[in-house]
Every structure is written in C-alpha cells, then in structure tokens.
C-alpha cells in the first residue's frame, strides 16, 4: 500500500523528472537515426523486388513488428554479447544505453521501411513516366518528382512513430537505464507516493507528445502544400469532366426527344 495521496507532490515530482527528459530524447533521436539508415536498406529490396534480399527484409519486418519490444530489449542485451563471444569480441564493458538505442533503432527500422515503401508507392506512376518522357533519368525523377511527394506523405507516419518510440522508452528502465520512467519509480519508492510520481510522469509524456504532434502538424502543413494542391486540381478536373459529361448526355437526350 502507498502513502496518503498528496496533490502537491505531483508538481514537485514533475520538476524532478525534467532533467531526465534528456536521456529519453537521446534514446528517441539516436534510435530514429539508426532506424532511418537500416529502414532504407530494408525497404530497397522490397521496392525493387530483389529475390533473396526481399525475403530477408520481409522476415526482418515481420519479426520486429510481431514481437514485443521488451523481448527484443532482452534478446539484444543478453544475446548479442554471447554471439560476439564466438568471434572473441568482448562488449561487456559497453554502456547499456547503446544496447537500448540499438534495439529501438532496429525496431523502428521495421516500421520506417514500411513507411518508405508505402509513401513511394503512393506517388502517381504517371508522373514518373512523364519525368522519363522529358529526358530525366532515374535519379533525377526520384529527386525532383518522387522524393518531395513521398516525404510529404511520410511525415505523419514518422510523427506517429516518433511519439510511439518516446512512449516505448519507458521500458528502457528494465535494463537499468535511468530515464523518465526509471526516475519516476525511484521517486515513488522513496516515500511510497506512487500515484503522485506516475501522474507526474504521465504529465511529462503528455506534454512531450503534444509538442511533437504540433511540430509534425506544422511540417505536414509546410510540405503537404503541393500534395493538397495536386489533389485539389484533380478534384476540379474530375468535377469539370463530370459537368461536361452530364451536359453532353442532356444534349443527346434533347436530340433524341426532338427526333421523337
């Protein structure tokens, strides 16, 4: 049983948790950078349908998306050193934080690869063919046509992943990393005010998530202008075609009525 609830401790614990935001953000930022590099390598074989590597990337994505990240933390933290011992490499002195970043990076890579693949596939194939028809090569078409539109589509996906990774960092304390959740649990254990410490922790995560969400909304509005303009033009063209089509049908009906 915990001690009697004291609302004033929530603000006190909130202040004490602020210095540990840095550790959580380091985990998030570093893991996303690792995930971007690995995710691109995983996405390419599936985008270009490279036979053997395509199957390997599918297994990779299925594993990291289909298993809990807590299990992945334990497998990498305890399993990688044992595997490296087979080649006489000792990593026992490496800080646990690097194993945590590696785990979250590999985990994020599975979702990033799917986001890249989906975003590139969402670009209209006709625009790519038009780029080739005016003399662009593959690199120019990707840089000028595919990448800007794919990035605009990918921004909300990246935002959701970043916020999800931030919340998942709460599991890093299971390996001894003193981040937000670890410090919150320590504060609760000191005087058994667990409710206050976890309410303060929830408030910190909520504020961080709101800031990240607002930031990605601004990015989406900034880079999504072309995408919205393109969609609006298509909708206008579709409406005009429907209007003229309806007018043509009315004319045919009138003519047929006149014949009668």
C-alpha positions in Angstrom: 0.0 0.0 0.0 1.2 3.5 -0.8 1.1 6.6 1.4 -1.8 9.0 1.5 -2.4 11.0 -1.6 -0.8 14.5 -1.7 -1.6 16.5 -4.8 1.3 19.0 -4.1 3.8 16.2 -4.7 2.8 15.9 -8.4 4.3 19.3 -9.2 7.4 18.6 -7.1 8.0 15.2 -8.8 7.3 16.9 -12.2 10.2 19.3 -11.6 12.4 16.4 -10.5 11.7 14.5 -13.7 12.6 17.3 -16.1 16.4 16.6 -16.1 15.8 13.1 -17.2 13.9 14.1 -20.4 17.4 14.4 -21.9 18.0 10.7 -21.6 14.7 9.8 -23.2 15.2 12.2 -26.1 18.7 10.9 -26.7 17.2 7.4 -27.0 14.5 8.5 -29.3 16.7 10.7 -31.5 19.5 8.2 -31.8 17.2 5.2 -32.4 15.3 7.1 -35.2 18.6 7.9 -36.9 19.6 4.2 -36.7 16.2 3.3 -37.9 16.3 5.6 -40.9 19.6 4.0 -42.2 18.6 0.4 -41.5 15.0 1.0 -42.7 16.1 2.4 -46.0 18.3 -0.7 -46.6 15.4 -2.9 -45.6 12.9 -1.1 -47.9 15.0 -1.1 -51.1 14.9 -4.9 -51.7 11.1 -4.9 -51.4 10.7 -1.8 -53.6 12.9 -3.2 -56.3 11.9 -6.9 -55.7 15.4 -8.3 -55.2 14.7 -12.0 -54.9 16.7 -13.2 -51.9 17.0 -9.9 -50.0 13.3 -9.3 -50.5 12.5 -12.4 -48.5 15.1 -11.5 -45.8 13.6 -8.0 -45.4 10.1 -9.5 -45.1 11.3 -11.8 -42.3 13.0 -8.8 -40.6 9.9 -6.7 -40.7 7.7 -9.5 -39.5 9.9 -10.3 -36.6 10.3 -6.7 -35.2 6.7 -5.8 -35.8 5.4 -9.1 -34.5 7.3 -9.4 -31.2 7.1 -7.1 -28.1 9.9 -4.6 -27.8 10.6 -5.7 -24.2 11.5 -9.1 -25.5 13.7 -7.5 -28.2 15.5 -5.5 -25.5 16.3 -8.7 -23.5 17.3 -10.6 -26.7 19.7 -7.9 -27.9 21.2 -7.0 -24.5 21.8 -10.6 -23.4 22.1 -12.3 -26.8 24.4 -10.0 -28.8 27.3 -10.3 -26.3 27.0 -14.1 -26.3 27.1 -14.2 -30.1 30.1 -11.8 -30.2 32.0 -14.1 -27.8 32.0 -16.7 -30.5 34.3 -14.4 -32.5 36.2 -13.4 -29.4 34.8 -9.9 -29.2 34.1 -8.6 -25.6 31.3 -6.0 -25.3 30.6 -6.5 -21.6 32.0 -3.0 -20.8 29.8 -1.2 -23.3 27.2 1.0 -21.6 23.7 -0.5 -21.6 22.4 2.7 -23.2 24.0 1.7 -26.5 22.2 -1.6 -26.4 18.9 0.2 -25.8 19.5 2.6 -28.7 20.4 -0.3 -31.0 17.2 -2.2 -30.0 14.9 0.8 -30.5 16.7 1.6 -33.8 16.2 -1.9 -35.2 12.7 -1.9 -34.0 12.0 1.5 -35.6 13.6 0.4 -38.9 10.9 -2.2 -39.5 8.2 0.5 -39.3 10.3 3.1 -41.2 10.9 0.7 -44.1 7.2 0.1 -44.4 6.5 3.8 -44.3 9.1 4.5 -47.0 7.7 1.7 -49.2 4.1 2.9 -48.8 5.0 6.6 -49.4 6.9 5.9 -52.6 4.2 3.6 -53.9 1.6 6.3 -53.2 3.2 8.6 -55.8 1.3 8.6 -59.1 3.1 6.3 -61.6 2.0 8.6 -64.4 4.2 11.5 -63.0 7.2 9.2 -63.0 6.6 8.2 -66.6 6.1 11.8 -67.6 9.5 12.6 -66.0 11.2 9.9 -68.1 9.5 11.2 -71.2 11.0 14.7 -70.8 14.5 13.2 -70.5 15.0 12.7 -66.8 17.0 9.7 -65.6 16.0 7.6 -62.6 18.0 9.7 -60.1 16.5 13.0 -61.3 13.0 11.6 -61.3 13.4 10.3 -57.8 14.9 13.6 -56.5 12.5 16.0 -58.3 9.3 14.1 -58.5 9.1 11.1 -56.2 11.1 12.2 -53.1 9.2 15.5 -52.4 5.8 13.9 -52.7 6.8 10.8 -50.8 8.3 12.9 -48.0 5.0 14.8 -47.6 3.1 11.6 -47.4 5.6 10.1 -45.0 5.6 13.0 -42.4 2.5 11.8 -40.5 3.9 8.2 -40.4 7.2 9.5 -39.0 5.4 11.6 -36.4 3.3 8.7 -35.1 6.5 6.5 -35.0 8.4 9.2 -33.1 5.7 9.6 -30.5 5.3 5.9 -30.2 9.0 5.5 -29.7 9.0 8.2 -27.0 6.4 6.2 -25.1 8.2 2.9 -25.6 11.3 4.3 -24.0 9.5 3.7 -20.7 10.7 0.1 -21.0 14.4 1.1 -21.0 14.5 1.2 -17.2 14.1 -2.6 -17.2 17.8 -2.8 -18.3 18.8 -0.2 -15.7 18.7 3.0 -17.8 17.7 5.8 -15.6 15.3 7.7 -17.9 11.9 9.2 -17.1 10.1 6.0 -16.0 13.1 4.7 -14.0 13.4 8.0 -12.1 9.6 8.1 -11.5 9.7 4.7 -10.0 12.7 5.7 -7.8 10.8 8.8 -6.6 7.8 6.6 -5.7 9.9 4.1 -3.8 11.5 6.8 -1.6 8.3 7.7 0.3 5.7 5.3 -1.3 3.8 8.1 -3.1 3.5 6.1 -6.3 0.3 7.7 -7.6 1.8 11.2 -7.5 5.0 10.1 -9.2 3.2 8.3 -12.0 0.8 11.2 -12.5 3.8 13.5 -12.8 5.4 11.0 -15.3 2.2 10.9 -17.3 2.1 14.7 -17.4 5.7 14.8 -18.8 5.0 12.3 -21.5 1.7 14.0 -22.4 3.4 17.4 -22.8 6.3 16.0 -24.9 3.8 14.1 -27.1 1.7 17.3 -27.7 4.8 19.3 -28.6 5.9 16.6 -31.1 2.4 16.3 -32.5 2.2 20.1 -33.1 5.6 20.2 -34.6 4.8 17.4 -37.1 1.5 19.1 -37.9 3.4 22.3 -38.9 5.8 20.1 -41.0 2.9 18.4 -42.6 1.3 21.7 -43.5 4.6 23.1 -44.8 5.5 20.1 -47.0 2.0 19.0 -47.8 1.0 22.1 -49.8 2.0 20.6 -53.1 0.2 17.4 -52.3 -3.0 19.2 -51.4 -2.8 21.4 -54.5 -2.3 18.4 -56.7 -5.3 16.7 -55.1 -7.5 19.8 -55.4 -6.5 20.1 -59.1 -7.5 16.5 -59.7 -10.8 17.0 -57.9 -11.6 20.2 -60.0 -10.7 18.3 -63.2 -12.9 15.4 -62.2 -15.8 17.8 -61.5 -15.4 19.6 -64.8 -15.3 16.4 -66.7 -18.5 15.2 -64.9 -20.1 18.5 -65.7 -19.3 18.3 -69.4 -20.3 14.7 -69.4 -23.7 15.5 -67.9 -24.2 18.3 -70.4 -23.3 16.0 -73.3 -25.8 13.4 -72.1 -28.5 16.1 -71.7 -27.9 17.3 -75.3 -28.2 13.7 -76.5 -31.5 13.2 -74.6 -32.8 16.5 -76.1 -31.9 15.5 -79.6 -33.4 12.1 -79.2 -36.6 13.7 -77.8 -36.7 16.1 -80.8 -36.5 13.2 -83.2 -39.5 11.7 -81.5 
